[in-house]
Amino acid sequence: MTRNIRRKPVVVIHPFKGKGGENETNINKILAICRGLKDAVPGAVLIVPVFNFIYLDDEAEEERRFAIETSKDLIRIVAAVDGEAWVFGQYQNSEGCLGEIKLAEELGMTIRYWGER
């Protein structure tokens, strides 16, 4: 299945809301990370779940749950084609990030931590 893929799929894991509701700040951080990675790692296809579900209301529990569960589906898809998970930001206090990391570990994905751990 992976032989037709020319670039390595990479799930970018980064907090969205943050403890203080830093949505906009985190969006800008993720944009900067992706812009930097585009040039630094041209062989990567960045899959950014936060951006896939940015249209949802993070304050509405049902929509937040949908985003978290569907993000995990994206991780499963990336794992199926031997992709990696790259973790950024202050993920330690993020329920969504911790769940994504746990799933990536369970799926045996390569996980790379960028920045402080």
Backbone as CSV, one residue per row, in Angstrom:
resi,resn,N_x,N_y,N_z,CA_x,CA_y,CA_z,C_x,C_y,C_z
1,MET,0.806,-1.197,0.000,0.000,0.000,0.000,0.854,1.268,0.000
2,THR,1.987,1.263,0.708,2.809,2.477,0.802,3.704,2.683,-0.413
3,ARG,3.837,1.728,-1.286,4.801,1.878,-2.384,4.447,2.990,-3.356
4,ASN,3.186,3.416,-3.402,2.798,4.503,-4.291,2.886,5.876,-3.629
5,ILE,3.208,5.912,-2.362,3.326,7.177,-1.641,4.764,7.665,-1.758
6,ARG,4.926,8.879,-2.232,6.262,9.432,-2.444,6.803,10.168,-1.229
7,ARG,5.920,10.639,-0.407,6.335,11.411,0.767,5.789,10.758,2.026
8,LYS,6.460,10.982,3.128,6.046,10.383,4.397,4.915,11.199,5.020
9,PRO,3.762,10.543,5.274,2.694,11.247,5.972,3.048,11.432,7.447
10,VAL,2.791,12.624,7.942,3.125,12.975,9.315,1.923,13.665,9.956
11,VAL,1.470,13.133,11.079,0.418,13.784,11.856,1.087,14.783,12.788
12,VAL,0.659,16.022,12.725,1.175,17.072,13.597,0.253,17.165,14.806
13,ILE,0.803,16.856,15.978,0.042,16.897,17.228,0.469,18.140,18.007
14,HIS,-0.499,18.997,18.289,-0.246,20.244,19.019,-1.540,20.631,19.720
15,PRO,-1.458,21.180,20.916,-2.682,21.610,21.597,-3.447,22.652,20.784
16,PHE,-4.761,22.607,20.903,-5.611,23.597,20.245,-6.078,24.641,21.249
17,LYS,-6.830,24.201,22.236,-7.442,25.133,23.171,-6.461,25.629,24.219
18,GLY,-5.752,24.734,24.848,-4.868,25.125,25.933,-5.655,25.369,27.210
19,LYS,-4.963,25.408,28.315,-5.618,25.583,29.619,-6.351,26.924,29.731
20,GLY,-5.810,27.943,29.109,-6.430,29.265,29.212,-7.212,29.662,27.979
21,GLY,-7.519,28.697,27.106,-8.283,28.990,25.904,-7.495,29.768,24.868
22,GLU,-6.248,29.374,24.663,-5.364,30.081,23.736,-5.536,29.610,22.290
23,ASN,-6.767,29.437,21.837,-7.010,28.904,20.494,-6.252,29.672,19.416
24,GLU,-6.443,30.977,19.381,-5.831,31.784,18.323,-4.301,31.737,18.397
25,THR,-3.766,31.821,19.598,-2.316,31.735,19.778,-1.794,30.398,19.284
26,ASN,-2.490,29.323,19.652,-2.048,27.992,19.230,-2.183,27.797,17.725
27,ILE,-3.229,28.340,17.134,-3.380,28.254,15.678,-2.187,28.924,14.999
28,ASN,-1.806,30.098,15.483,-0.661,30.799,14.899,0.633,30.024,15.094
29,LYS,0.787,29.376,16.264,1.973,28.547,16.490,2.006,27.369,15.524
30,ILE,0.869,26.733,15.332,0.813,25.573,14.428,1.094,26.004,12.991
31,LEU,0.550,27.141,12.586,0.845,27.661,11.244,2.342,27.876,11.058
32,ALA,2.989,28.484,12.056,4.431,28.735,11.975,5.210,27.422,11.929
33,ILE,4.797,26.446,12.733,5.452,25.135,12.728,5.348,24.510,11.341
34,CYS,4.157,24.530,10.772,3.947,23.900,9.463,4.724,24.617,8.365
35,ARG,4.758,25.941,8.442,5.548,26.683,7.440,7.026,26.306,7.528
36,GLY,7.530,26.194,8.751,8.926,25.807,8.938,9.198,24.394,8.474
37,LEU,8.286,23.483,8.772,8.476,22.086,8.372,8.412,21.911,6.858
38,LYS,7.591,22.710,6.199,7.459,22.610,4.741,8.819,22.735,4.071
39,ASP,9.629,23.645,4.551,10.949,23.854,3.972,12.002,22.936,4.579
40,ALA,11.904,22.686,5.868,12.918,21.882,6.564,12.788,20.390,6.263
41,VAL,11.567,19.934,6.028,11.322,18.501,5.786,10.430,18.378,4.556
42,PRO,10.989,18.650,3.368,10.151,18.649,2.159,9.565,17.278,1.804
43,GLY,10.082,16.221,2.395,9.570,14.884,2.104,8.384,14.483,2.963
44,ALA,7.860,15.415,3.760,6.740,15.099,4.652,5.436,15.675,4.114
45,VAL,4.373,14.914,4.261,3.019,15.411,3.997,2.395,15.644,5.370
46,LEU,2.146,16.890,5.687,1.656,17.238,7.018,0.139,17.066,7.105
47,ILE,-0.273,16.247,8.057,-1.683,16.053,8.365,-1.896,16.747,9.703
48,VAL,-2.724,17.777,9.726,-2.875,18.610,10.917,-4.336,18.550,11.386
49,PRO,-4.652,17.609,12.280,-6.047,17.446,12.702,-6.697,18.723,13.216
50,VAL,-5.944,19.569,13.900,-6.509,20.821,14.407,-7.141,21.617,13.265
51,PHE,-6.481,21.653,12.128,-7.003,22.432,11.005,-8.162,21.725,10.307
52,ASN,-8.207,20.413,10.391,-9.314,19.685,9.776,-10.641,19.989,10.462
53,PHE,-10.594,20.340,11.737,-11.820,20.504,12.510,-11.953,21.889,13.137
54,ILE,-11.257,22.853,12.575,-11.256,24.206,13.113,-12.645,24.854,13.025
55,TYR,-13.472,24.343,12.136,-14.818,24.894,11.956,-15.766,24.480,13.091
56,LEU,-15.373,23.528,13.905,-16.219,23.064,15.002,-16.094,23.977,16.215
57,ASP,-17.095,23.952,17.064,-17.100,24.744,18.291,-16.456,23.927,19.402
58,ASP,-15.258,24.308,19.787,-14.517,23.569,20.808,-15.184,23.655,22.184
59,GLU,-16.061,24.620,22.373,-16.774,24.776,23.643,-17.985,23.849,23.725
60,ALA,-18.459,23.358,22.586,-19.596,22.434,22.562,-19.056,21.017,22.732
61,GLU,-19.401,20.380,23.835,-18.815,19.071,24.178,-18.979,18.048,23.053
62,GLU,-20.142,17.986,22.442,-20.372,17.011,21.374,-19.441,17.254,20.185
63,GLU,-19.256,18.510,19.819,-18.376,18.831,18.691,-16.908,18.586,19.059
64,ARG,-16.543,18.886,20.284,-15.167,18.620,20.743,-14.874,17.118,20.701
65,ARG,-15.805,16.319,21.201,-15.646,14.853,21.175,-15.509,14.358,19.736
66,PHE,-16.337,14.887,18.849,-16.277,14.499,17.435,-14.891,14.806,16.865
67,ALA,-14.382,15.991,17.154,-13.059,16.379,16.646,-11.977,15.455,17.184
68,ILE,-12.022,15.151,18.468,-11.002,14.286,19.069,-11.063,12.889,18.475
69,GLU,-12.243,12.326,18.365,-12.374,10.957,17.831,-12.019,10.894,16.352
70,THR,-12.400,11.908,15.601,-12.077,11.906,14.170,-10.588,12.154,13.949
71,SER,-9.968,12.928,14.824,-8.515,13.099,14.762,-7.816,11.760,14.946
72,LYS,-8.348,10.942,15.830,-7.778,9.604,16.039,-7.936,8.746,14.790
73,ASP,-9.033,8.926,14.072,-9.190,8.201,12.803,-8.110,8.618,11.805
74,LEU,-7.793,9.904,11.778,-6.711,10.370,10.898,-5.384,9.721,11.288
75,ILE,-5.140,9.579,12.572,-3.906,8.935,13.032,-3.880,7.478,12.581
76,ARG,-5.012,6.800,12.679,-5.081,5.405,12.217,-4.772,5.305,10.725
77,ILE,-5.277,6.232,9.950,-5.021,6.235,8.502,-3.533,6.436,8.235
78,VAL,-2.924,7.402,8.925,-1.494,7.678,8.741,-0.663,6.471,9.185
79,ALA,-1.046,5.838,10.277,-0.322,4.655,10.757,-0.401,3.525,9.738
80,ALA,-1.523,3.405,9.061,-1.713,2.316,8.086,-0.770,2.429,6.898
81,VAL,-0.255,3.629,6.643,0.683,3.811,5.529,2.084,4.139,6.053
82,ASP,2.380,3.662,7.277,3.704,3.781,7.884,4.133,5.230,8.107
83,GLY,3.176,6.078,8.456,3.486,7.471,8.747,3.966,7.638,10.178
84,GLU,4.261,8.874,10.523,4.782,9.194,11.844,3.877,10.205,12.536
85,ALA,4.088,10.345,13.843,3.405,11.374,14.639,4.478,12.296,15.204
86,TRP,4.323,13.601,14.984,5.256,14.582,15.492,4.517,15.471,16.483
87,VAL,5.087,15.640,17.664,4.427,16.324,18.767,5.123,17.657,19.047
88,PHE,4.309,18.695,19.198,4.814,20.046,19.433,4.038,20.696,20.567
89,GLY,4.617,21.742,21.136,3.908,22.570,22.102,3.768,21.926,23.473
90,GLN,2.957,22.550,24.292,2.721,22.116,25.668,1.625,21.053,25.696
91,TYR,1.920,19.903,25.147,0.945,18.819,24.999,0.613,18.121,26.314
92,GLN,1.454,18.280,27.330,1.321,17.520,28.570,-0.020,17.733,29.270
93,ASN,-0.629,18.879,29.094,-1.898,19.184,29.754,-3.089,19.121,28.800
94,SER,-2.882,18.599,27.620,-3.935,18.552,26.610,-4.524,17.144,26.514
95,GLU,-5.789,17.018,26.869,-6.473,15.728,26.780,-6.423,15.180,25.356
96,GLY,-6.665,16.057,24.391,-6.651,15.623,22.996,-5.278,15.123,22.567
97,CYS,-4.241,15.899,22.871,-2.874,15.504,22.499,-2.467,14.195,23.171
98,LEU,-2.750,14.083,24.462,-2.356,12.868,25.175,-3.060,11.639,24.605
99,GLY,-4.320,11.788,24.232,-5.042,10.678,23.614,-4.461,10.308,22.253
100,GLU,-4.073,11.319,21.482,-3.476,11.067,20.167,-2.114,10.384,20.313
101,ILE,-1.320,10.829,21.261,-0.009,10.224,21.492,-0.167,8.772,21.939
102,LYS,-1.089,8.536,22.847,-1.334,7.174,23.326,-1.733,6.264,22.167
103,LEU,-2.611,6.728,21.319,-3.031,5.927,20.167,-1.850,5.669,19.235
104,ALA,-1.057,6.694,18.962,0.114,6.520,18.094,1.061,5.471,18.668
105,GLU,1.239,5.493,19.988,2.081,4.477,20.648,1.483,3.089,20.465
106,GLU,0.178,2.970,20.699,-0.495,1.672,20.555,-0.398,1.131,19.136
107,LEU,-0.382,2.028,18.166,-0.299,1.624,16.760,1.138,1.365,16.315
108,GLY,2.092,1.602,17.204,3.498,1.363,16.888,4.110,2.401,15.972
109,MET,3.537,3.586,15.954,4.061,4.644,15.086,5.356,5.213,15.660
110,THR,6.200,5.701,14.781,7.341,6.494,15.217,6.795,7.824,15.701
111,ILE,7.181,8.215,16.911,6.735,9.480,17.490,7.967,10.338,17.729
112,ARG,7.937,11.543,17.212,9.044,12.485,17.394,8.527,13.682,18.191
113,TYR,9.259,14.020,19.219,8.910,15.165,20.044,9.818,16.325,19.652
114,TRP,9.236,17.438,19.289,9.973,18.621,18.890,9.856,19.647,20.009
115,GLY,10.967,20.123,20.482,10.948,21.087,21.575,11.055,20.369,22.909
116,GLU,10.634,21.052,23.950,10.739,20.503,25.300,9.793,19.330,25.500
117,ARG,10.219,18.417,26.325,9.397,17.242,26.611,9.133,17.102,28.067
